[in-house]
Amino acid sequence: MFEKHLMEYYKFTTKEDYRDNEKVFYRKECTPSLYMFGEISWAILPERLRPSTVMAVKKAAKTDTTIVSFFGNESYSFIENAEFCRKLTLEDKEIFNQLLGSLTEAEKTAGAVSLDDPVAYGLIKEGKIVAAASLWHFGETLSDIGVLTHSDYRNCGYAESVCKYLIENEDRNYIWRSADNPASRKLSEKLGFTETGFIHSLLL
């Protein structure tokens, strides 16, 4: 299952494409990145860096590390506050904007939730969206989860509840990406995600 997720997420066509430790992929528009999943590693570089050697990539400074976790496909026996959760639509724009208004720009960027995403769910109490989660789709079956919690309703378990509700109601495989953020990592563990690898931005 892990190999299937990697192939779908990174659009590789064969297992050899990501098993080769010397593999470097090139794209027209991309920042230099190093992907490390245990013994499996590869780099993705912009076309302008095509002359770069594998050795240069290995020696490059690593910045802005992203932790990648995959979901274990477990089912939740109980979801607290499930009765307050539902799918969001564009008609919820006003209360969704109230949620955004309680957050800093950095928090909104890190959470990466939008009503324009393919799927979005909210936990609504007292007429407010106190937590929201949404999906970005990669391929036919894999999705990345983003989540936001209203600044006045933190440490109440609402983010965990809305994420569990989303997972239970959408037939997808899930990936969790975050910076080295203790709160985000703790939430992903509660949801059943397992840290699997890292993506490092490179200074080349």
The 8 nearest C-alpha neighbors of each residue, nearest first, counted from 0:
[[1, 3, 2, 4, 5, 71, 172, 69],
 [0, 2, 4, 3, 5, 69, 6, 195],
 [3, 1, 5, 4, 0, 6, 14, 7],
 [2, 4, 0, 6, 1, 5, 7, 8],
 [5, 3, 1, 7, 2, 6, 8, 0],
 [6, 4, 2, 8, 7, 3, 9, 1],
 [5, 7, 11, 3, 10, 4, 9, 8],
 [6, 8, 10, 4, 5, 9, 138, 3],
 [9, 7, 5, 6, 10, 137, 4, 138],
 [8, 10, 6, 11, 7, 5, 4, 137],
 [11, 9, 7, 6, 8, 12, 5, 138],
 [10, 12, 6, 9, 13, 16, 7, 17],
 [11, 13, 10, 6, 16, 14, 15, 7],
 [14, 12, 15, 16, 11, 6, 17, 18],
 [13, 15, 16, 17, 18, 12, 11, 6],
 [14, 16, 18, 13, 17, 19, 12, 11],
 [15, 17, 14, 13, 18, 19, 11, 12],
 [18, 16, 19, 15, 14, 41, 39, 40],
 [19, 17, 15, 39, 16, 20, 14, 40],
 [18, 20, 22, 21, 17, 15, 16, 39],
 [21, 19, 40, 22, 41, 18, 39, 17],
 [22, 20, 19, 23, 53, 41, 40, 42],
 [21, 23, 41, 19, 20, 24, 42, 16],
 [24, 22, 42, 41, 43, 21, 25, 44],
 [25, 23, 43, 42, 44, 22, 26, 41],
 [26, 24, 44, 45, 46, 43, 23, 49],
 [25, 27, 45, 28, 46, 29, 44, 24],
 [26, 28, 46, 45, 29, 25, 47, 44],
 [29, 27, 26, 45, 30, 46, 44, 25],
 [30, 28, 45, 26, 44, 31, 27, 43],
 [29, 31, 32, 45, 44, 28, 200, 43],
 [32, 30, 44, 201, 43, 200, 29, 45],
 [33, 31, 200, 43, 201, 199, 42, 30],
 [32, 34, 42, 199, 198, 41, 200, 35],
 [35, 33, 198, 41, 40, 197, 42, 199],
 [34, 36, 40, 197, 196, 39, 37, 198],
 [37, 35, 196, 39, 40, 38, 195, 197],
 [36, 38, 39, 35, 196, 40, 195, 197],
 [37, 39, 36, 40, 35, 20, 18, 19],
 [40, 38, 36, 37, 18, 35, 20, 17],
 [41, 39, 35, 20, 34, 36, 38, 17],
 [42, 40, 22, 34, 23, 33, 20, 17],
 [41, 43, 33, 23, 32, 34, 24, 44],
 [42, 44, 24, 32, 25, 23, 31, 33],
 [43, 45, 31, 25, 29, 24, 48, 26],
 [44, 46, 29, 26, 47, 25, 27, 48],
 [45, 47, 49, 27, 48, 25, 26, 44],
 [46, 48, 45, 49, 50, 27, 44, 25],
 [49, 47, 46, 51, 50, 45, 44, 25],
 [48, 50, 46, 51, 47, 25, 45, 44],
 [51, 49, 48, 52, 47, 46, 53, 55],
 [52, 50, 49, 48, 55, 53, 56, 54],
 [53, 51, 55, 54, 50, 56, 49, 57],
 [52, 54, 56, 55, 57, 21, 51, 23],
 [53, 55, 57, 52, 56, 58, 51, 59],
 [56, 54, 52, 58, 53, 57, 59, 51],
 [55, 57, 53, 59, 54, 58, 52, 51],
 [58, 56, 54, 55, 59, 53, 60, 33],
 [57, 59, 55, 56, 54, 60, 53, 61],
 [58, 60, 56, 57, 202, 203, 201, 55],
 [59, 61, 202, 201, 58, 62, 203, 200],
 [62, 60, 201, 199, 200, 59, 202, 63],
 [61, 63, 200, 64, 199, 201, 60, 202],
 [64, 62, 200, 199, 65, 61, 178, 198],
 [63, 65, 199, 198, 62, 178, 200, 66],
 [66, 64, 178, 198, 177, 197, 176, 199],
 [65, 67, 197, 177, 176, 178, 196, 198],
 [68, 66, 176, 196, 197, 175, 195, 194],
 [69, 67, 194, 175, 193, 195, 192, 174],
 [68, 70, 174, 192, 193, 173, 175, 71],
 [71, 69, 192, 173, 72, 191, 174, 193],
 [70, 72, 73, 191, 192, 69, 193, 173],
 [73, 71, 70, 74, 172, 191, 173, 192],
 [72, 74, 71, 75, 191, 70, 190, 167],
 [75, 73, 76, 72, 167, 166, 163, 77],
 [76, 74, 77, 73, 78, 163, 167, 190],
 [75, 77, 74, 78, 73, 79, 167, 163],
 [78, 76, 75, 79, 81, 74, 163, 80],
 [79, 77, 81, 160, 80, 163, 75, 164],
 [78, 80, 81, 160, 77, 82, 156, 157],
 [81, 79, 82, 83, 78, 160, 84, 157],
 [82, 80, 84, 83, 79, 78, 164, 160],
 [81, 83, 80, 84, 85, 79, 122, 78],
 [84, 82, 122, 81, 123, 80, 124, 85],
 [85, 83, 122, 81, 121, 82, 161, 123],
 [86, 84, 120, 121, 87, 122, 83, 123],
 [85, 87, 120, 119, 121, 88, 84, 118],
 [88, 86, 120, 119, 121, 91, 85, 89],
 [89, 87, 90, 91, 114, 86, 92, 119],
 [88, 90, 91, 92, 114, 87, 115, 93],
 [89, 91, 88, 92, 93, 87, 94, 95],
 [92, 90, 89, 88, 93, 94, 95, 87],
 [91, 93, 95, 89, 90, 94, 96, 114],
 [94, 92, 96, 95, 91, 97, 90, 89],
 [95, 93, 97, 96, 92, 91, 127, 128],
 [96, 94, 92, 98, 97, 93, 91, 128],
 [95, 97, 99, 93, 98, 94, 92, 100],
 [98, 96, 94, 100, 95, 99, 93, 101],
 [97, 99, 95, 96, 100, 101, 149, 128],
 [98, 100, 96, 97, 101, 102, 95, 107],
 [101, 99, 97, 98, 102, 96, 103, 95],
 [100, 102, 99, 98, 150, 149, 97, 103],
 [103, 101, 99, 100, 106, 150, 107, 104],
 [102, 104, 106, 105, 107, 101, 100, 99],
 [103, 105, 107, 106, 108, 102, 109, 99],
 [104, 106, 108, 103, 107, 109, 102, 110],
 [107, 105, 109, 103, 108, 104, 102, 110],
 [108, 106, 104, 110, 105, 109, 111, 103],
 [109, 107, 105, 111, 106, 110, 104, 112],
 [108, 110, 106, 107, 111, 105, 177, 145],
 [111, 109, 146, 107, 147, 145, 108, 112],
 [110, 112, 108, 145, 109, 107, 113, 146],
 [113, 111, 145, 133, 110, 146, 132, 147],
 [114, 112, 115, 116, 111, 133, 119, 132],
 [113, 115, 116, 119, 89, 88, 112, 87],
 [114, 116, 113, 117, 89, 118, 119, 112],
 [115, 117, 113, 114, 118, 134, 135, 133],
 [116, 118, 134, 115, 135, 119, 136, 133],
 [119, 117, 133, 134, 116, 120, 86, 114],
 [120, 118, 133, 87, 132, 86, 114, 116],
 [121, 119, 86, 87, 132, 85, 131, 133],
 [120, 122, 131, 84, 85, 130, 128, 123],
 [121, 123, 84, 130, 83, 128, 161, 129],
 [122, 124, 128, 127, 83, 129, 121, 126],
 [125, 123, 126, 127, 128, 129, 83, 122],
 [124, 126, 127, 123, 128, 129, 83, 122],
 [125, 127, 124, 123, 128, 94, 129, 122],
 [128, 126, 123, 124, 125, 129, 94, 98],
 [127, 129, 123, 130, 122, 121, 98, 94],
 [128, 130, 149, 127, 148, 122, 123, 152],
 [131, 129, 148, 122, 158, 128, 147, 121],
 [132, 130, 121, 147, 120, 146, 122, 161],
 [133, 131, 146, 120, 145, 119, 162, 112],
 [132, 134, 119, 145, 118, 112, 144, 120],
 [135, 133, 144, 118, 143, 142, 136, 145],
 [134, 136, 143, 142, 116, 117, 144, 137],
 [135, 137, 142, 141, 134, 138, 143, 117],
 [138, 136, 141, 142, 8, 139, 135, 7],
 [139, 137, 140, 7, 141, 136, 8, 142],
 [138, 140, 141, 137, 136, 7, 171, 142],
 [139, 141, 171, 172, 138, 142, 137, 136],
 [142, 140, 172, 137, 173, 171, 136, 138],
 [143, 141, 136, 173, 135, 137, 134, 174],
 [142, 144, 174, 135, 134, 175, 173, 136],
 [145, 143, 134, 133, 175, 142, 146, 135],
 [144, 146, 110, 111, 133, 132, 112, 134],
 [145, 147, 132, 110, 131, 112, 133, 144],
 [148, 146, 110, 131, 130, 132, 112, 149],
 [147, 149, 130, 129, 158, 150, 153, 131],
 [150, 148, 129, 152, 151, 98, 130, 101],
 [149, 151, 101, 152, 153, 148, 102, 98],
 [152, 150, 149, 153, 101, 129, 148, 154],
 [153, 151, 149, 150, 129, 155, 154, 148],
 [152, 154, 155, 150, 151, 148, 149, 156],
 [155, 153, 156, 152, 157, 158, 148, 151],
 [154, 156, 153, 157, 152, 158, 159, 160],
 [155, 157, 159, 158, 154, 160, 153, 79],
 [156, 158, 160, 159, 155, 130, 161, 122],
 [159, 157, 161, 160, 130, 156, 148, 162],
 [160, 158, 162, 156, 157, 161, 163, 186],
 [161, 159, 157, 163, 158, 162, 79, 78],
 [160, 162, 164, 158, 163, 159, 122, 165],
 [163, 161, 165, 159, 164, 160, 132, 158],
 [164, 162, 166, 160, 165, 161, 167, 159],
 [163, 165, 161, 167, 162, 166, 160, 168],
 [164, 166, 162, 168, 163, 167, 169, 161],
 [167, 165, 163, 169, 168, 164, 162, 170],
 [166, 168, 164, 165, 169, 163, 74, 75],
 [167, 169, 165, 166, 164, 170, 163, 171],
 [170, 168, 166, 171, 167, 165, 164, 118],
 [169, 171, 168, 172, 166, 167, 140, 165],
 [172, 170, 140, 141, 169, 173, 142, 166],
 [171, 173, 141, 140, 142, 70, 174, 170],
 [174, 172, 142, 70, 141, 143, 69, 171],
 [173, 175, 69, 143, 68, 142, 70, 176],
 [176, 174, 68, 143, 67, 144, 69, 177],
 [177, 175, 67, 66, 65, 68, 174, 178],
 [178, 176, 66, 65, 179, 175, 180, 183],
 [177, 179, 65, 180, 66, 64, 176, 63],
 [178, 180, 181, 177, 66, 65, 64, 184],
 [179, 181, 183, 178, 182, 184, 177, 185],
 [182, 180, 184, 183, 185, 179, 186, 178],
 [183, 181, 185, 184, 180, 186, 187, 179],
 [184, 182, 186, 180, 185, 181, 187, 177],
 [183, 185, 181, 187, 186, 182, 180, 188],
 [186, 184, 182, 188, 183, 187, 181, 189],
 [187, 185, 189, 183, 188, 184, 182, 190],
 [186, 188, 190, 184, 192, 189, 185, 183],
 [187, 189, 191, 192, 185, 190, 186, 184],
 [190, 188, 186, 187, 191, 185, 159, 192],
 [189, 191, 187, 188, 192, 186, 163, 159],
 [192, 190, 188, 189, 70, 71, 187, 193],
 [193, 191, 70, 188, 69, 187, 68, 190],
 [192, 194, 68, 69, 195, 70, 191, 188],
 [195, 193, 68, 67, 196, 192, 69, 66],
 [194, 196, 68, 67, 193, 36, 69, 197],
 [197, 195, 36, 67, 35, 66, 194, 37],
 [196, 198, 66, 35, 65, 67, 34, 199],
 [197, 199, 34, 65, 64, 33, 35, 66],
 [200, 198, 64, 33, 32, 61, 62, 63],
 [199, 201, 32, 62, 63, 61, 31, 33],
 [202, 200, 61, 31, 32, 60, 59, 203],
 [201, 203, 60, 59, 61, 200, 31, 62],
 [202, 59, 201, 31, 56, 60, 55, 48]]
